[in-house]
Amino acid sequence: MPLRVTNIRLPVTLDEAHLGPELSQRLGINLPDLVGWRILKKSLDGRSRQNLKFVYSVAAEVVDEAGRLESLLVREGVDRFLPKQFDDPPPGTTPSPQRPIVIGSGPAGLLAAYYLAIRGYRPLIIERGPAVKQRIGSIQRFDAGGDHDPEDNYLFGEGGAGTFSDGKLTCRLSGPDIDWVLERFAEMSRIPSVVYEQRPHLGSNRLPATVRRFREAIESAGGEYRFGCRLDGLNIEDGQLAGLETSDGPLAGSLAILAIGHSARDTYRMLVETGIPVQPRAFQLGLRIEQLQEQINAEAYGRPEYPDLLGAANYSLVAHGNRNVYTFCMCAGGQVIPSISEPGMLCTNGMSNSRQDSTFANSGLMVTIEPEEFGGTDPLAGMRLQQQFESIAYRIGEGEYTVPAQTAADFLAERTPAIGSTIETSYARGSVASSLEMLLPATVIAAIKRALPLLDRKYHGAFLPGAVLVGPETRGSAPVRILRDRQTYQSPECGGLYPVGEGAGFAGGIISAGVDGLRAARAIVREFAPA
């Protein structure tokens, strides 16, 4: 029986090859009696900046001599390793008249399609944007000053918004579904450590190849992709899905996983007009703060050799109050990017490549607002609030998709930057120095102003000096929830329609969205037989 050994600590200067001897010493056995081991979790203990350590949990197999296991189980930090089994149900008996359709190829749609494909359901994936190779070129042209394409951008296309937003695979949840999704990303990215790192990070440069490998696996198992195919309507008969209206024409289908992402605003409007139950949902608004990465490294690492060993340092900070303000999607060694799905709008996000070698660090500064603050029961009021401030940001940038920017010092002192002054940022299309007061509701601006000195104090005075603020950041989460049944995952007004992921308001990151898509796909497998 395998054992789990927790709280194994090694200096960061020692690599994982030293785990075997350390593990045998912890267990009090000879190294040859350690049959094998694998890392379950790896995290960084940064409490002592002069002596940083990695902390490991390990599953170990030992030579099973009489009474040995029982004697080992009394040691501190040692117990039986009994992982929960992944739920992989047999197919249902109800015949499915057509193969299931997956609408959207972001993390939720991707994992749903992959699971359906390997179970023999030959899913059809429709994606309003292009394949990832075309997306790369389009984004490069936009960053160089080209026009915005509403169907081919940082948000729409193969892999969804996640393809160009850093590849953080952190998830606060645990369990066999989480493990299954992480294992798939480890397989497709070819980075085994994804399954056990505390903050697994693929990087925006690796994600395109990862989503392409998912597609190849799906297609080899009988799935089909149709790019440039946008969902425009639903055909519903007697409360059941009968087909889809798309930009490529009608599609027959009685089972569809709705994985549209959090920025398909035209689709949200269509769903509401069709009568699909949609509710307003609390969501996040904020700005993005940017500092020099060496400033962050200096605070996080107490020894000069640590940056070379550990890479760019990150942080996670919260300022508690009537409105909590927290850092979100911290991009160490990264850059600020646009997060735009519609012309005439401007919103920011952050990303970094796998090497995290930019001279800048950036993070969202986010505040949660509740439905009663932006429209009560109107399901699309939050979306319209996002659009209101994104359009203001676009106009400040004089229609060139330049980003409004202000130093943190000027923002706190309420000093308007001098006309024509320049502020250096990592944003590719350049910045326009301006007051950020107009970019967010007054309550959110006030909360960030209150929080910044508190965050600086928590970071020992290394957070604000030289910091620049840009914005707005409005796409941290979906402003709506598309209702569904807790057990079947189907819409209460449209049987066969499965709303999932961030766009449906049920996830908050790549892994949680992937898990949500997986579970909806599993619900289909449990009820229906392959067509």
N, C-alpha and C positions, 0 to 999 in steps of 0.2 A: 504493500500500500504506500502511495506517495505521501510525503510529509510536506507541510508548509512551514517554512522558517522565515520569520519576520524580523524587521529591525536589524538587518545586517548593514553595518556602516563601513564604508571605505572612503579614504581621502580621494578627492576628485583627481588627484595626480596618479591614481592607480586605475588601470583599466579592468574590464570585466573578467579577464583571465585570472585575476586574483580572487575571484569569488569562490572557486573550488577549494583552495586551501583554507580560506576563511570559513567556509561552510563546514568543512570537515572538523575544523577546530571547534566551532560552535556546537557541533553534534558529538564531539568527543570520540570520533572514529578515525581510522586511518584513511588516507585519501583513496587508496584502491577500493575501499569498501563503499565509496560514493559512486554508485552505478551511473548516475546521470542527474542533471539538474537543468532547470530553465527558469528564466526570470519571469515573475508574475507582475511586479511593479517596480519602478525605479523613479525616485524623486530626489530633489536637491534640498538638503538642509542648509539654509543660508544664514542661520542665526549667528554663527561665529564667522565673520567675514575673513578672518585670518586663517581659518581652518575649515573650509567648506567640505562637506561630505555628501556622497550619494548614499541614499538609504534604499535598500533592496528588500523585497519579499521574493522568496524563491521556492519553487516546488522541487523536491529532491527525492530520488530513489536510492535506497541503501540496500546492501546485502542483507537479506532477511534471515538472520540467525535467531535461534530460540530466545524469546524474551527481549530481543533488542528493541523492537518497535515500542513496546510498553515502557522500556526504560528511557527511550528518547522523548516520549510524549510528556514526561514530567519536567523536561527542561523548559525554561522560560522562552517564550516566543516560538514554541514548536507545537504544532497540532496536525491532525489528519487533514490531508488535502482532498476534499470531496466537492469538486466543482459541480454546479447544477448543470443538467443536461439541456442542450438547445432543443426547443420544441420544433420538431420537423414532422408535421402531421401527415397521415396518408391522405390522398385526394378524396374529396367528397364524392357522393354518388349522383348528384344532380348534374345532368349533362349541360355543358355550356354551349349555347348555339354558335357563338363566335369566340375567337381568341380575345383575351382582355386587351384593352387599350390603355397605355400609360401616357398621360398628358403632361409633358415636361420632363427634362432629362437632368435636372439638378439632383442633389443628393437623395432626396426622397424618391423621386421617380427612378433614379439610377439603381438604387438597391431593390426597389420593388420589381423593376424589370429584370434585374439579374436573378432574383429568387424565383420569379415566375418562369424565366427561361430555363434554369437548371432543373426545375421541376416538370418541364415538358409542356408548358402552356404557350409557347411561341408568341410572346407579347408583341404588339405593335406599339412603337414609341413614336409619338408625334412631338415635334419640337419646333417652335415658331422661329427660332434662329438657325444659323448654319452650323456645320460641323466645326470642331474645335480648331482645325488647321486654318480655316478661313477666318475664324474669330481672332486668332493671333494677329494676322495681318491687318484686319480692320481696326483693332485696338491700337496697334502701333501707328497707323495712319491718323487716327483721332488724336492720340497723344502728341503727334507732330504738328497738329493744327488743322486736321481735316474735319469734314462735316460729321455730324452725329447721325447715325443710322438707327432708327427706332426699333429695328428688328435684329440688329447685329451690333452688340455693344458689350460693355462690362457685365451686364445683367442677363441678356438673352442670348441663347445659343447653347451648344452642347456642354453639359456640365453645369449650366445655370450660373448664378452669381458666384457660387463657390469656386468655380474654376480660376477666377482671377482675384480671389480675396484671401490669399495667404495660406490656406490649407491647414488651419489649426484643427486638430482632431481631438481637442480636449472635450471631455464630457463628465459632468458631475455624477451621472448615474452609473450603475454597475449591474452586472448580471449577464446571463448567456447571450441575450440578444445584442447587448453592447459588444461583447467579445466577438460575436460572429461578424458584426459589421467592421470592427477594427481589423479582424483577420482578413477580411476581403480587401480592405485598403492596404494592408501590409502586403498581400499577394499582388495586387495590381500596381502598387507603387514600387514593389521590390525592395522595401525597407522593413525588415523584420521587427525592428525596435518600435514600430508604430503600436504594437499590441501592449507594450509595457511602459513606455515613457510616460512621465507625469504630464508633460505638455508636448505631445507629438506634433510635429510641424513638418509638413511636406514642402511648402513653399510654392509660390505661384508659377515658378518655372517647371516644377515637376507635375503639377496637377493636370495640364493638358494631356501628357502621355498616360497618366493614370486613368482619366476618363475615357481615353481612346481604347485602352486595354479592356475596360469594362464593356465598351461597345463591341469590341471584337469577340469577347466571350459570349455576350448576349446573342450576337448574330450567328456564332458558330453553334449555338444551342437552338437555333430556329427563330430567334427574334428578328424583328425588322424595324429599321429607323426610317422616318420620313422627316427630313429637315425642311425648313421653310413652310411648315404646316401649322398654322395658328388656329386654336379653338375659337370659334365665333358664336356658337350656339349649341343648345342641347335639345334633342327631340325626346319628349317625355310622354309616355302613353300609360294612363291609369296608374300614375305614380311610379312607373318603372322607366329606366333609361332604355330608349329604343335606338338611339344613334346620335351622332355628332354632326354639327355643321362646322366646316373648317374652311380656311382660306384656299384649300385645294379641292373643295367640294364635299359632299356628304359622305359620312362613314357609318356603316351599320355597326352596331355594337351595344350589348346589354350590360357590359362590365367595363368600367373606366376608373382608373386611379387618377385623381385630380391633384397633380403635383406642380402647381403653376408658379410657385415662388412668391415672395412678398412684394413684387413690383409689377405684376400683371394687372394694372389698374383697369384697363379696358375689360379684362375678363371678370374682375370683381363687379363692374357695372352690369355686365351681361348676366351674371349669376343673380344679382338682386332683381333685375328686370324679369328674369325667368321665374322667380319665386323660390329660388333655393334659399333656405334660411341662413342668414348671415347676421352676426352681431358685432357691434363695436367692441373693441378690446383695448385695454391699457397697452400703451406702447412707449417707446423711448425716443426722446429728442435730445440733441446736444450739439457740441462742437468737437473738433479734433484738435488736440494739443500736440505740438511737435518740439522736440529738443534734439540737441546733438547726442548721438549715441555714446560718445566717450564720456559725456556727463553722467549718463545712466550707468555705464560700466563702472565709473569711479565710485559711485555710491554703493553699487551692489557687490563689487569685488574688492577685497582688501589687499590682494597681492597682485603684482603686475603680470604674473604668468597666467592668471585665471582667464582673462579674455581669450587667449589663444587656445586654452583647454576647453572652455565652455561655450565660446561664441558670444554673440551680443546678449547682454542682460536684458531681462524684462521686469515689469513691475505689475502689481495689481493693488489698487488703492480704493478705499471707500471713505467718504466724508458723511457721517451720519447727521441727521437733523430732521426738521419737518419734511424736507424732501432730501432723500439720500442722493448723493452724486457719486458715481463710481466710474472707474476707468473700464473701458470695454474694447475688446479686439486690439490689444496692445501689439504693435508691429515693431519688434526690435530690428534694427538695421533695415528699415523698410522705407516706404514712401506713401504719400497721400495720393489717392486716386479719385476720379469721378465715379459716382454711382448714379447713373442717369438712364432712365428708360423712355423719357419723353422729350421732345424738342422744347426749348424754352425753359428748361428747368436745370437746376444745379444742386447736387448733393455730394457729400464727400464720404469716403471710406478709406481704409488703409490696407496695405499688402506688403509682403516681403518675400524675397526669393529664398531658396533653401540655404544659401550661404549667409543670409542676413548681413550683407556687407555694405549697405548704404551707410553714409555718415549720419543719418537721421534716425531717430526713434519717434513713433507717433502712437497715439491712443485716442479713442473716443472718450469724451466726458459726458456721461449720459444721465438723464433725469427721466423718471417715469411719470407720465400723465394719465389720468383716469378718464373714462368715457364721459362722465358728467362734466368734465372741464372743456370738452370740445364738441359736444353735440348730443349728449344724452343717448337716445335710442336710435338715432339715425346711423345705419350701419356703415355708411361711407364718409361720415364727418371727419374721422381721423385721417383718412386718405386726402380729403380736400384741405385739411390743415397742413399736411406735408406739402402739398402742391403750392399752397399760399406762400410758404417761406422759401421753397425751392425756386419759385419764380422771382422772388425778391433777390435772391442770391444771383440768379442769372442776369437780372437787370443791372445789379451792381458791377458785375463783370462785363458790362457793355456788350452782351450778346456774343462774347468770344469764349465762353466756358472757362474764363480765368476765375480763380478762386478768391473770394474775399478773405483778407488776412489782417491780423492786428497782433501786436506784441501783447503778451500777457500783462506786462506792466501798464501799458496804455489802456487795455481793457478794464483792469481793476481801478485805474485812476480816472476812467471815463474821459480820456483824452482822444480826440479825433486825430488820426494820422494826417500828416501834411499831404496836400494834394500832390500827386505825382511821385510820392515817395515809394521806394521799393522795399519789399520784405522778402527775404530769401526763404523759400520753402522747397520741399521735394516734389511738389506738384508739377507735372510735366508741362502743362500749358501756361504756367506762370501765375502770378498773384496780382491782385489789386489791393493796395492798402486802403482800408476803410474801417469805420466803426461797425462792430458786429451786433450792436444793440437791436437792429431791425430783423435779424435772421431767425429769431426764435421768440416764442411768447415771453412777455415780461417776467412771468413767474419762473420760467426756466433760466433766463438770463440772471435773475436775482439769486437763484439757487447756486448757479455756477460761480458767481462772484463771491458768495459766502464760502463755498467749498474750496476754492483754489488755495487760500492761505492755510486751510486745514490740511489739505493734501501735501502742501509744501512742508508743513511742520512734520507730518508723518514721514516724509522722505528726507528729513534732516536738512531742510533748506536747499536740496538739490533738484527740486521739481520745477520751480518757477524761473530761476535766473536764465535769461536768454530764451525763454519759451515763446513760441508763436502759436496763436490760435487761428484756425481756419474753420469754415463751415458753410452751411449747416450740415449736421449729420442727422438724417431723418429716417434712414432705412435699417435701423438696428433690429427692428422686429415688425411683424405685420400689425397694422392697426385694426384688423378684423379677425373674427373667428368664423369659419364656415362650419356650421353645426353638423354633428354626426352622432350615430349611436355608439355608446361606449363599447358594446360587445361586437357588433357587426362591422363597425367603421363606416357604415353607409349613411348617406344623407337621409334624414327623416322624410323628406318630400320627394326623393328620387332614388328608389332602390336601384342598386347597381352602380351608384356614383360614390366613390370613396375619396373624400377630401383628406389630404395628408400634408405633412411637412410644415415648413415655416409659413408658406403662403396661406395655409388653412388655419394658422394660429396654434399649432400643436407641437412646435419644435423651436429650438433656438440655437442652431449650429449644425455643422456638417454631420456629425455623428448622430445627434438626436433626430435630425431629419431623416437620415438613412434608416434608423431604427423604426421610425414611424411608418415609412414606406414599406419596410420589410413586414411589419405587423399587419398592414392592410393587405399586402400580397398573400400573407399566410392565411388571412381570413378567407380570401378567395379560394385558395387551395383546399382549405378545410371544408368548404361548402360545395365546390364545383369540381367536376371532372374535366380534364383537358378537352378542348374542342377537337 
